[in-house]
Protein backbone atom coordinates (compact mmCIF):
# COMPACT_ATOMS: atom_id res chain seq x y z
CA UNK A 1 0.00 0.00 0.00
CA UNK A 2 1.33 3.41 -0.94
CA UNK A 3 0.18 6.41 1.10
CA UNK A 4 0.61 9.96 -0.25
CA UNK A 5 0.79 12.96 2.07
CA UNK A 6 1.97 16.54 1.83
CA UNK A 7 4.25 18.00 4.46
CA UNK A 8 4.88 21.69 5.02
CA UNK A 9 8.45 22.05 6.27
CA UNK A 10 9.65 25.11 8.11
CA UNK A 11 13.19 23.99 7.21
CA UNK A 12 12.49 24.57 3.52
CA UNK A 13 10.48 27.76 3.97
CA UNK A 14 11.91 31.03 2.67
CA UNK A 15 14.72 29.34 0.73
CA UNK A 16 16.56 31.65 -1.65
CA UNK A 17 15.29 29.84 -4.76
CA UNK A 18 11.68 30.49 -3.78
CA UNK A 19 10.88 26.76 -4.00
CA UNK A 20 7.77 25.58 -2.14
CA UNK A 21 8.09 24.42 1.46
CA UNK A 22 5.12 22.06 1.06
CA UNK A 23 6.37 18.72 -0.29
CA UNK A 24 5.08 15.31 -1.28
CA UNK A 25 5.92 12.38 0.97
CA UNK A 26 5.05 8.85 -0.10
CA UNK A 27 5.11 5.96 2.36
CA UNK A 28 5.06 2.35 1.23
CA UNK A 29 3.51 0.13 3.91
CA UNK A 30 3.70 -3.68 4.12
CA UNK A 31 0.51 -5.47 3.05
CA UNK A 32 -0.39 -6.52 6.60
CA UNK A 33 0.53 -3.18 8.21
CA UNK A 34 -3.07 -2.30 9.21
CA UNK A 35 -3.79 -5.69 10.76
CA UNK A 36 -0.44 -6.52 12.32
CA UNK A 37 1.06 -5.37 15.60
CA UNK A 38 4.50 -6.13 14.25
CA UNK A 39 7.16 -3.41 14.22
CA UNK A 40 8.81 -2.84 10.85
CA UNK A 41 12.20 -1.36 9.97
CA UNK A 42 12.09 1.83 7.91
CA UNK A 43 14.18 2.74 4.88
CA UNK A 44 14.34 6.13 3.17
CA UNK A 45 14.38 6.03 -0.62
CA UNK A 46 15.92 9.26 -1.93
CA UNK A 47 15.41 10.11 -5.59
CA UNK A 48 18.20 11.14 -7.92
CA UNK A 49 19.07 14.44 -9.55
CA UNK A 50 16.34 15.56 -11.92
CA UNK A 51 13.63 13.47 -10.28
CA UNK A 52 11.08 14.14 -7.58
CA UNK A 53 9.24 11.82 -5.23
CA UNK A 54 6.23 11.93 -7.56
CA UNK A 55 8.25 10.98 -10.66
CA UNK A 56 9.85 8.11 -8.75
CA UNK A 57 6.45 6.82 -7.64
CA UNK A 58 4.78 7.27 -11.04
CA UNK A 59 7.49 7.60 -13.68
CA UNK A 60 6.96 8.69 -17.27
CA UNK A 61 7.22 5.37 -19.07
CA UNK A 62 6.96 6.72 -22.61
CA UNK A 63 9.84 5.27 -24.57
CA UNK A 64 11.44 3.66 -21.52
CA UNK A 65 10.41 0.04 -21.21
CA UNK A 66 12.57 -0.63 -18.13
CA UNK A 67 10.93 2.00 -15.92
CA UNK A 68 8.24 0.74 -13.53
CA UNK A 69 6.18 2.43 -10.82
CA UNK A 70 7.98 2.10 -7.49
CA UNK A 71 5.05 0.26 -5.91
CA UNK A 72 5.44 -2.53 -8.50
CA UNK A 73 9.16 -2.75 -7.73
CA UNK A 74 8.63 -2.83 -3.97
CA UNK A 75 5.75 -5.34 -4.18
CA UNK A 76 8.02 -7.70 -6.12
CA UNK A 77 10.92 -7.12 -3.74
CA UNK A 78 8.92 -7.90 -0.62
CA UNK A 79 6.77 -10.57 -2.26
CA UNK A 80 8.43 -12.77 -4.84
CA UNK A 81 12.02 -12.06 -3.75
CA UNK A 82 11.26 -12.83 -0.08
CA UNK A 83 12.95 -9.72 1.30
CA UNK A 84 11.59 -9.11 4.83
CA UNK A 85 8.89 -6.42 4.73
CA UNK A 86 9.67 -2.85 5.75
CA UNK A 87 8.27 0.64 5.60
CA UNK A 88 9.77 2.71 2.77
CA UNK A 89 9.55 6.51 3.00
CA UNK A 90 10.01 8.49 -0.23
CA UNK A 91 10.41 12.22 0.52
CA UNK A 92 10.56 14.92 -2.14
CA UNK A 93 13.92 16.64 -2.50
CA UNK A 94 13.27 18.47 -5.77
CA UNK A 95 14.49 22.06 -6.18
CA UNK A 96 14.70 24.53 -9.04
CA UNK A 97 18.21 23.20 -9.63
CA UNK A 98 16.80 19.69 -10.09
CA UNK A 99 17.37 18.28 -6.62
CA UNK A 100 18.20 19.43 -3.12
CA UNK A 101 21.04 16.91 -3.03
CA UNK A 102 19.84 15.91 0.43
CA UNK A 103 22.12 18.31 2.27
CA UNK A 104 21.52 21.58 4.06
CA UNK A 105 22.09 24.67 1.99
CA UNK A 106 21.36 28.36 2.56
CA UNK A 107 20.23 28.47 -1.09
CA UNK A 108 17.86 25.48 -1.31
CA UNK A 109 16.95 24.94 2.36
CA UNK A 110 17.65 22.44 5.10
CA UNK A 111 16.99 19.13 3.37
CA UNK A 112 19.05 17.03 5.71
DRENTORKOL-3810 file (N, C-alpha, C; in nm, 4 decimals):
REM DRENTORKOL-3810
@n.u->0.0857; n.v->-0.1176; n.w->0.0000; ca.u->0.0000; ca.v->0.0000; ca.w->0.0000; c.u->0.0898; c.v->0.1233; c.w->0.0000
@n.u->0.0573; n.v->0.2167; n.w->-0.0847; ca.u->0.1331; ca.v->0.3407; ca.w->-0.0936; c.u->0.0443; c.v->0.4561; c.w->-0.0467
@n.u->0.0924; n.v->0.5293; n.w->0.0529; ca.u->0.0180; ca.v->0.6415; ca.w->0.1104; c.u->0.0873; c.v->0.7710; c.w->0.0676
@n.u->0.0078; n.v->0.8664; n.w->0.0186; ca.u->0.0609; ca.v->0.9957; ca.w->-0.0249; c.u->0.0151; c.v->1.1042; c.w->0.0715
@n.u->0.1102; n.v->1.1820; n.w->0.1204; ca.u->0.0795; ca.v->1.2960; ca.w->0.2069; c.u->0.1559; c.v->1.4173; c.w->0.1562
@n.u->0.1206; n.v->1.5313; n.w->0.2106; ca.u->0.1968; ca.v->1.6538; ca.w->0.1832; c.u->0.2412; c.v->1.7083; c.w->0.3178
@n.u->0.3653; n.v->1.7513; n.w->0.3225; ca.u->0.4249; ca.v->1.8002; ca.w->0.4464; c.u->0.4748; c.v->1.9416; c.w->0.4226
@n.u->0.4381; n.v->2.0320; n.w->0.5107; ca.u->0.4882; ca.v->2.1692; ca.w->0.5019; c.u->0.6049; c.v->2.1809; c.w->0.5992
@n.u->0.7238; n.v->2.2029; n.w->0.5465; ca.u->0.8448; ca.v->2.2051; ca.w->0.6273; c.u->0.8942; c.v->2.3463; c.w->0.6522
@n.u->0.9095; n.v->2.3808; n.w->0.7778; ca.u->0.9648; ca.v->2.5115; ca.w->0.8113; c.u->1.1121; c.v->2.5188; c.w->0.7716
@n.u->1.1771; n.v->2.4030; n.w->0.7579; ca.u->1.3185; ca.v->2.3995; ca.w->0.7213; c.u->1.3420; c.v->2.4348; c.w->0.5749
@n.u->1.2378; n.v->2.4220; n.w->0.4939; ca.u->1.2492; ca.v->2.4570; ca.w->0.3517; c.u->1.1842; c.v->2.5912; c.w->0.3203
@n.u->1.1164; n.v->2.6485; n.w->0.4185; ca.u->1.0478; ca.v->2.7762; ca.w->0.3972; c.u->1.1486; c.v->2.8889; c.w->0.3755
@n.u->1.1120; n.v->2.9825; n.w->0.2935; ca.u->1.1908; ca.v->3.1029; ca.w->0.2668; c.u->1.3302; c.v->3.0717; c.w->0.2118
@n.u->1.3424; n.v->2.9616; n.w->0.1354; ca.u->1.4716; ca.v->2.9337; ca.w->0.0729; c.u->1.4966; c.v->3.0375; c.w->-0.0374
@n.u->1.6197; n.v->3.0583; n.w->-0.0717; ca.u->1.6564; ca.v->3.1649; ca.w->-0.1645; c.u->1.6122; c.v->3.1385; c.w->-0.3081
@n.u->1.5786; n.v->3.0150; n.w->-0.3412; ca.u->1.5287; ca.v->2.9838; ca.w->-0.4755; c.u->1.3794; c.v->3.0112; c.w->-0.4883
@n.u->1.3123; n.v->3.0288; n.w->-0.3756; ca.u->1.1677; ca.v->3.0486; ca.w->-0.3785; c.u->1.0907; c.v->2.9192; c.w->-0.4030
@n.u->1.1551; n.v->2.8044; n.w->-0.3830; ca.u->1.0883; ca.v->2.6757; ca.w->-0.4001; c.u->0.9865; c.v->2.6551; c.w->-0.2883
@n.u->0.8811; n.v->2.5786; n.w->-0.3153; ca.u->0.7772; ca.v->2.5581; ca.w->-0.2135; c.u->0.8285; c.v->2.4810; c.w->-0.0925
@n.u->0.7738; n.v->2.5144; n.w->0.0230; ca.u->0.8091; ca.v->2.4423; ca.w->0.1455; c.u->0.7164; c.v->2.3234; c.w->0.1670
@n.u->0.6034; n.v->2.3203; n.w->0.0974; ca.u->0.5123; ca.v->2.2062; ca.w->0.1064; c.u->0.5565; c.v->2.1010; c.w->0.0054
@n.u->0.5792; n.v->1.9786; n.w->0.0546; ca.u->0.6366; ca.v->1.8724; ca.w->-0.0287; c.u->0.5579; c.v->1.7436; c.w->-0.0183
@n.u->0.5659; n.v->1.6652; n.w->-0.1267; ca.u->0.5081; ca.v->1.5312; ca.w->-0.1277; c.u->0.5931; c.v->1.4379; c.w->-0.0415
@n.u->0.5265; n.v->1.3480; n.w->0.0260; ca.u->0.5917; ca.v->1.2382; ca.w->0.0973; c.u->0.5070; c.v->1.1147; c.w->0.0688
@n.u->0.5716; n.v->1.0124; n.w->0.0162; ca.u->0.5049; ca.v->0.8854; ca.w->-0.0102; c.u->0.5591; c.v->0.7831; c.w->0.0889
@n.u->0.4705; n.v->0.6995; n.w->0.1409; ca.u->0.5107; ca.v->0.5956; ca.w->0.2358; c.u->0.4537; c.v->0.4625; c.w->0.1880
@n.u->0.5446; n.v->0.3699; n.w->0.1613; ca.u->0.5057; ca.v->0.2347; ca.w->0.1227; c.u->0.4943; c.v->0.1519; c.w->0.2507
@n.u->0.3769; n.v->0.0920; n.w->0.2709; ca.u->0.3511; ca.v->0.0128; ca.w->0.3909; c.u->0.3366; c.v->-0.1344; c.w->0.3541
@n.u->0.3885; n.v->-0.2246; n.w->0.4370; ca.u->0.3697; ca.v->-0.3682; ca.w->0.4120; c.u->0.2216; c.v->-0.4026; c.w->0.4029
@n.u->0.1914; n.v->-0.5099; n.w->0.3296; ca.u->0.0512; ca.v->-0.5473; ca.w->0.3055; c.u->-0.0286; c.v->-0.5709; c.w->0.4330
@n.u->0.0349; n.v->-0.6235; n.w->0.5372; ca.u->-0.0386; ca.v->-0.6521; ca.w->0.6603; c.u->-0.0210; c.v->-0.5427; c.w->0.7661
@n.u->0.0233; n.v->-0.4256; n.w->0.7261; ca.u->0.0529; ca.v->-0.3180; ca.w->0.8210; c.u->-0.0682; c.v->-0.2818; c.w->0.9076
@n.u->-0.1857; n.v->-0.2706; n.w->0.8473; ca.u->-0.3066; ca.v->-0.2295; ca.w->0.9206; c.u->-0.3570; c.v->-0.3356; c.w->1.0183
@n.u->-0.3260; n.v->-0.4614; n.w->0.9926; ca.u->-0.3792; ca.v->-0.5686; ca.w->1.0765; c.u->-0.2754; c.v->-0.6300; c.w->1.1700
@n.u->-0.1514; n.v->-0.5940; n.w->1.1527; ca.u->-0.0440; ca.v->-0.6524; ca.w->1.2323; c.u->-0.0015; c.v->-0.5594; c.w->1.3453
@n.u->0.0473; n.v->-0.6172; n.w->1.4529; ca.u->0.1062; ca.v->-0.5371; ca.w->1.5605; c.u->0.2582; c.v->-0.5418; c.w->1.5532
@n.u->0.3069; n.v->-0.5991; n.w->1.4474; ca.u->0.4503; ca.v->-0.6131; ca.w->1.4250; c.u->0.5149; c.v->-0.4759; c.w->1.4036
@n.u->0.6381; n.v->-0.4627; n.w->1.4473; ca.u->0.7158; ca.v->-0.3410; ca.w->1.4217; c.u->0.8022; c.v->-0.3665; c.w->1.2983
@n.u->0.8077; n.v->-0.2691; n.w->1.2098; ca.u->0.8809; ca.v->-0.2843; ca.w->1.0850; c.u->0.9995; c.v->-0.1880; c.w->1.0800
@n.u->1.1105; n.v->-0.2306; n.w->1.0210; ca.u->1.2196; ca.v->-0.1361; ca.w->0.9972; c.u->1.1755; c.v->-0.0355; c.w->0.8908
@n.u->1.2423; n.v->0.0782; n.w->0.8875; ca.u->1.2093; ca.v->0.1831; ca.w->0.7909; c.u->1.3324; c.v->0.2181; c.w->0.7094
@n.u->1.3123; n.v->0.2307; n.w->0.5787; ca.u->1.4182; ca.v->0.2743; ca.w->0.4878; c.u->1.3710; c.v->0.4015; c.w->0.4185
@n.u->1.4641; n.v->0.4895; n.w->0.3899; ca.u->1.4337; ca.v->0.6127; ca.w->0.3173; c.u->1.4880; c.v->0.5996; c.w->0.1765
@n.u->1.4009; n.v->0.6144; n.w->0.0778; ca.u->1.4379; ca.v->0.6031; ca.w->-0.0617; c.u->1.4460; c.v->0.7440; c.w->-0.1190
@n.u->1.5686; n.v->0.7895; n.w->-0.1464; ca.u->1.5918; ca.v->0.9258; ca.w->-0.1933; c.u->1.6097; c.v->0.9249; c.w->-0.3439
@n.u->1.5337; n.v->1.0075; n.w->-0.4127; ca.u->1.5408; ca.v->1.0111; ca.w->-0.5590; c.u->1.6680; c.v->1.0803; c.w->-0.6064
@n.u->1.6977; n.v->1.0606; n.w->-0.7319; ca.u->1.8203; ca.v->1.1135; ca.w->-0.7919; c.u->1.7995; c.v->1.2534; c.w->-0.8494
@n.u->1.9079; n.v->1.3128; n.w->-0.8908; ca.u->1.9072; ca.v->1.4442; ca.w->-0.9548; c.u->1.8120; c.v->1.4436; c.w->-1.0739
@n.u->1.7280; n.v->1.5438; n.w->-1.0816; ca.u->1.6343; ca.v->1.5561; ca.w->-1.1921; c.u->1.4997; c.v->1.4914; c.w->-1.1671
@n.u->1.4888; n.v->1.4119; n.w->-1.0624; ca.u->1.3628; ca.v->1.3472; ca.w->-1.0283; c.u->1.2975; c.v->1.4177; c.w->-0.9111
@n.u->1.1786; n.v->1.3720; n.w->-0.8791; ca.u->1.1078; ca.v->1.4138; ca.w->-0.7578; c.u->1.0475; c.v->1.2877; c.w->-0.6988
@n.u->0.9901; n.v->1.2990; n.w->-0.5826; ca.u->0.9241; ca.v->1.1822; ca.w->-0.5231; c.u->0.8109; c.v->1.1348; c.w->-0.6141
@n.u->0.7362; n.v->1.2284; n.w->-0.6701; ca.u->0.6229; ca.v->1.1930; ca.w->-0.7565; c.u->0.6682; c.v->1.1209; c.w->-0.8827
@n.u->0.7790; n.v->1.1656; n.w->-0.9448; ca.u->0.8253; ca.v->1.0979; ca.w->-1.0661; c.u->0.8857; c.v->0.9619; c.w->-1.0347
@n.u->0.9343; n.v->0.9424; n.w->-0.9141; ca.u->0.9846; ca.v->0.8110; ca.w->-0.8754; c.u->0.8681; c.v->0.7153; c.w->-0.8522
@n.u->0.7615; n.v->0.7654; n.w->-0.7934; ca.u->0.6451; ca.v->0.6819; ca.w->-0.7639; c.u->0.5691; c.v->0.6482; c.w->-0.8916
@n.u->0.5492; n.v->0.7466; n.w->-0.9782; ca.u->0.4777; ca.v->0.7268; ca.w->-1.1044; c.u->0.5616; c.v->0.7853; c.w->-1.2174
@n.u->0.6595; n.v->0.7082; n.w->-1.2653; ca.u->0.7492; ca.v->0.7605; ca.w->-1.3683; c.u->0.6824; c.v->0.7718; c.w->-1.5050
@n.u->0.7384; n.v->0.8573; n.w->-1.5883; ca.u->0.6960; ca.v->0.8686; ca.w->-1.7273; c.u->0.7564; c.v->0.7497; c.w->-1.8011
@n.u->0.6736; n.v->0.6598; n.w->-1.8452; ca.u->0.7222; ca.v->0.5369; ca.w->-1.9074; c.u->0.7270; c.v->0.5455; c.w->-2.0597
@n.u->0.6948; n.v->0.6609; n.w->-2.1155; ca.u->0.6963; ca.v->0.6715; ca.w->-2.2609; c.u->0.8383; c.v->0.6550; c.w->-2.3148
@n.u->0.8551; n.v->0.5522; n.w->-2.3951; ca.u->0.9840; ca.v->0.5272; ca.w->-2.4569; c.u->1.0861; c.v->0.4604; c.w->-2.3675
@n.u->1.0498; n.v->0.4294; n.w->-2.2439; ca.u->1.1444; ca.v->0.3664; ca.w->-2.1518; c.u->1.0807; c.v->0.2396; c.w->-2.0963
@n.u->1.1062; n.v->0.1297; n.w->-2.1576; ca.u->1.0413; ca.v->0.0040; ca.w->-2.1205; c.u->1.0858; c.v->-0.0472; c.w->-1.9841
@n.u->1.2025; n.v->-0.0093; n.w->-1.9376; ca.u->1.2567; ca.v->-0.0629; ca.w->-1.8134; c.u->1.2080; c.v->0.0104; c.w->-1.6893
@n.u->1.1385; n.v->0.1216; n.w->-1.7060; ca.u->1.0927; ca.v->0.2003; ca.w->-1.5919; c.u->0.9582; c.v->0.1457; c.w->-1.5432
@n.u->0.9489; n.v->0.1236; n.w->-1.4119; ca.u->0.8242; ca.v->0.0739; ca.w->-1.3527; c.u->0.7874; c.v->0.1605; c.w->-1.2337
@n.u->0.6581; n.v->0.1727; n.w->-1.2033; ca.u->0.6178; ca.v->0.2432; ca.w->-1.0815; c.u->0.6838; c.v->0.1786; c.w->-0.9599
@n.u->0.7232; n.v->0.2595; n.w->-0.8648; ca.u->0.7983; ca.v->0.2098; ca.w->-0.7488; c.u->0.7178; c.v->0.1075; c.w->-0.6684
@n.u->0.5869; n.v->0.1220; n.w->-0.6650; ca.u->0.5047; ca.v->0.0257; ca.w->-0.5906; c.u->0.5177; c.v->-0.1146; c.w->-0.6513
@n.u->0.5253; n.v->-0.1231; n.w->-0.7847; ca.u->0.5439; ca.v->-0.2531; ca.w->-0.8500; c.u->0.6793; c.v->-0.3124; c.w->-0.8136
@n.u->0.7814; n.v->-0.2300; n.w->-0.8081; ca.u->0.9160; ca.v->-0.2754; ca.w->-0.7730; c.u->0.9192; c.v->-0.3244; c.w->-0.6283
@n.u->0.8614; n.v->-0.2463; n.w->-0.5382; ca.u->0.8629; ca.v->-0.2834; ca.w->-0.3965; c.u->0.7760; c.v->-0.4059; c.w->-0.3690
@n.u->0.6599; n.v->-0.4152; n.w->-0.4348; ca.u->0.5753; ca.v->-0.5336; ca.w->-0.4176; c.u->0.6521; c.v->-0.6599; c.w->-0.4564
@n.u->0.7241; n.v->-0.6535; n.w->-0.5675; ca.u->0.8024; ca.v->-0.7695; ca.w->-0.6123; c.u->0.9169; c.v->-0.7989; c.w->-0.5153
@n.u->0.9802; n.v->-0.6951; n.w->-0.4659; ca.u->1.0923; ca.v->-0.7123; ca.w->-0.3738; c.u->1.0481; c.v->-0.7806; c.w->-0.2452
@n.u->0.9380; n.v->-0.7358; n.w->-0.1893; ca.u->0.8922; ca.v->-0.7902; ca.w->-0.0615; c.u->0.8021; c.v->-0.9120; c.w->-0.0783
@n.u->0.7616; n.v->-0.9410; n.w->-0.1997; ca.u->0.6766; ca.v->-1.0565; ca.w->-0.2255; c.u->0.7562; c.v->-1.1712; c.w->-0.2836
@n.u->0.7774; n.v->-1.1659; n.w->-0.4130; ca.u->0.8429; ca.v->-1.2771; ca.w->-0.4839; c.u->0.9880; c.v->-1.2981; c.w->-0.4428
@n.u->1.0608; n.v->-1.1918; n.w->-0.4078; ca.u->1.2021; ca.v->-1.2060; ca.w->-0.3750; c.u->1.2267; c.v->-1.2381; c.w->-0.2278
@n.u->1.1208; n.v->-1.2433; n.w->-0.1497; ca.u->1.1264; ca.v->-1.2827; ca.w->-0.0083; c.u->1.2143; c.v->-1.1941; c.w->0.0786
@n.u->1.2271; n.v->-1.0681; n.w->0.0431; ca.u->1.2955; ca.v->-0.9724; ca.w->0.1302; c.u->1.2003; c.v->-0.9420; c.w->0.2459
@n.u->1.2484; n.v->-0.9415; n.w->0.3700; ca.u->1.1594; ca.v->-0.9114; ca.w->0.4828; c.u->1.0916; c.v->-0.7753; c.w->0.4643
@n.u->0.9622; n.v->-0.7662; n.w->0.4952; ca.u->0.8889; ca.v->-0.6417; ca.w->0.4731; c.u->0.9412; c.v->-0.5266; c.w->0.5577
@n.u->0.9278; n.v->-0.4064; n.w->0.5031; ca.u->0.9666; ca.v->-0.2855; ca.w->0.5753; c.u->0.8835; c.v->-0.1690; c.w->0.5255
@n.u->0.8882; n.v->-0.0619; n.w->0.6002; ca.u->0.8266; ca.v->0.0641; ca.w->0.5604; c.u->0.9296; c.v->0.1387; c.w->0.4764
@n.u->0.8863; n.v->0.1947; n.w->0.3624; ca.u->0.9767; ca.v->0.2713; ca.w->0.2766; c.u->0.9193; c.v->0.4126; c.w->0.2626
@n.u->0.9964; n.v->0.5108; n.w->0.3062; ca.u->0.9554; ca.v->0.6510; ca.w->0.3003; c.u->1.0255; c.v->0.7154; c.w->0.1811
@n.u->0.9468; n.v->0.7835; n.w->0.0966; ca.u->1.0010; ca.v->0.8488; ca.w->-0.0227; c.u->0.9696; c.v->0.9984; c.w->-0.0126
@n.u->1.0635; n.v->1.0772; n.w->0.0415; ca.u->1.0406; ca.v->1.2222; ca.w->0.0523; c.u->1.0757; c.v->1.2920; c.w->-0.0787
@n.u->1.0273; n.v->1.4134; n.w->-0.0945; ca.u->1.0560; ca.v->1.4915; ca.w->-0.2144; c.u->1.1703; c.v->1.5883; c.w->-0.1876
@n.u->1.2769; n.v->1.5767; n.w->-0.2662; ca.u->1.3920; ca.v->1.6642; ca.w->-0.2502; c.u->1.4155; c.v->1.7522; c.w->-0.3712
@n.u->1.3134; n.v->1.7679; n.w->-0.4560; ca.u->1.3267; ca.v->1.8474; ca.w->-0.5767; c.u->1.3516; c.v->1.9941; c.w->-0.5431
@n.u->1.4331; n.v->2.0601; n.w->-0.6261; ca.u->1.4492; ca.v->2.2056; ca.w->-0.6179; c.u->1.4567; c.v->2.2604; c.w->-0.7597
@n.u->1.4592; n.v->2.3903; n.w->-0.7723; ca.u->1.4696; ca.v->2.4529; ca.w->-0.9037; c.u->1.5970; c.v->2.4115; c.w->-0.9765
@n.u->1.6968; n.v->2.3688; n.w->-0.9026; ca.u->1.8211; ca.v->2.3199; ca.w->-0.9633; c.u->1.8125; c.v->2.1722; c.w->-0.9994
@n.u->1.6988; n.v->2.1090; n.w->-0.9744; ca.u->1.6797; ca.v->1.9690; ca.w->-1.0086; c.u->1.6695; c.v->1.8795; c.w->-0.8880
@n.u->1.7412; n.v->1.9106; n.w->-0.7831; ca.u->1.7368; ca.v->1.8279; ca.w->-0.6624; c.u->1.8028; c.v->1.9034; c.w->-0.5491
@n.u->1.7604; n.v->1.8786; n.w->-0.4282; ca.u->1.8201; ca.v->1.9425; ca.w->-0.3118; c.u->1.9496; c.v->1.8769; c.w->-0.2700
@n.u->1.9822; n.v->1.7656; n.w->-0.3333; ca.u->2.1039; ca.v->1.6907; ca.w->-0.3032; c.u->2.1078; c.v->1.6387; c.w->-0.1609
@n.u->1.9994; n.v->1.6500; n.w->-0.0887; ca.u->1.9838; ca.v->1.5907; ca.w->0.0430; c.u->2.0832; c.v->1.6433; c.w->0.1465
@n.u->2.1256; n.v->1.7649; n.w->0.1293; ca.u->2.2121; ca.v->1.8308; ca.w->0.2269; c.u->2.1554; c.v->1.9680; c.w->0.2582
@n.u->2.1977; n.v->2.0241; n.w->0.3695; ca.u->2.1522; ca.v->2.1576; ca.w->0.4065; c.u->2.2261; c.v->2.2615; c.w->0.3226
@n.u->2.1508; n.v->2.3612; n.w->0.2805; ca.u->2.2093; ca.v->2.4674; ca.w->0.1990; c.u->2.1349; c.v->2.5976; c.w->0.2266
@n.u->2.2072; n.v->2.7088; n.w->0.2384; ca.u->2.1361; ca.v->2.8361; ca.w->0.2559; c.u->2.0564; c.v->2.8737; c.w->0.1298
@n.u->2.0920; n.v->2.8156; n.w->0.0165; ca.u->2.0228; ca.v->2.8474; ca.w->-0.1089; c.u->1.8936; c.v->2.7662; c.w->-0.1228
@n.u->1.9012; n.v->2.6325; n.w->-0.1055; ca.u->1.7857; ca.v->2.5475; ca.w->-0.1305; c.u->1.7050; c.v->2.5144; c.w->-0.0063
@n.u->1.7643; n.v->2.5258; n.w->0.1125; ca.u->1.6949; ca.v->2.4941; ca.w->0.2359; c.u->1.7640; c.v->2.3826; c.w->0.3110
@n.u->1.7059; n.v->2.3464; n.w->0.4230; ca.u->1.7651; ca.v->2.2435; ca.w->0.5105; c.u->1.7033; c.v->2.1075; c.w->0.4806
@n.u->1.7515; n.v->2.0440; n.w->0.3772; ca.u->1.6989; ca.v->1.9131; ca.w->0.3368; c.u->1.7400; c.v->1.8016; c.w->0.4306
@n.u->1.8579; n.v->1.8113; n.w->0.4863; ca.u->1.9048; ca.v->1.7028; ca.w->0.5713; c.u->1.8178; c.v->1.6870; c.w->0.6935
END
